[in-house]
Amino acid sequence: MDEADRWIGWRLRERRKTLDLSIKELGQKVGLSVGMISQVERGLSTPSLRSLRLLATALEVPVSWFFEDSAEGGSEKYITRSDNRREREFHDAGLLQDLRSPDWPSPLEFYEFSFNPGAESSSKTYSHSGEKAGLVLSGEIHLWIGERAHVLRKGDSFHFPSTLPHMFRNTTDQVTKMVWIVLSKSEVA
């Protein structure tokens, strides 16, 4: 059992209980089965990036809320030191999500993503509240917004409302690195 998975499960369960939601009610809100949510809460399953985004939206928290707290003294309130970032690996999806935002609740999240060859944000387009923006640092990524596919290469950037159906996929044989900025419409209370 992965320590990061246990952390996500604990945070999920605590927030769900704070909002007085049953597992069934949360599952209906996000389109996940009761069994899947139960496995995530017990640290037995790693949610996909898409599932984590849906859960965060339903629980009215930013995705960064599910990242483990950084070590004491490494970050100041408004600064994230290079040796004290929080990262989350999505093994099945081939993604590494490295949180670069400082360690305080904010609707603005800043990440560095590494997409391994074949990695994708989800198997189909999805949408949620907020906005997304990003910059390709290296490699190439395919971005679908609605039915339209865009090929983005080093130096290309994007910005769109997250309410538009979207997904990302690395169709190359090289790792693609990106800066990724998410503005959520909900905040932690």
Secondary structure, 3 states (H helix, E strand, C coil): CCHHHHHHHHHHHHHHHHCCCCHHHHHHHHCCCHHHHHHHHCCCCCCCHHHHHHHHHHCCCCHHHHCCCCCCCCCECCECCHHHCEEEEECCCCEEEEECCCCCCCCEEEEEEEECCCCECCCCCECCCCEEEEEEEECEEEEEECCEEEEEECCCEEEEECCCCEEEECCCCCCEEEEEEEECCCCCC
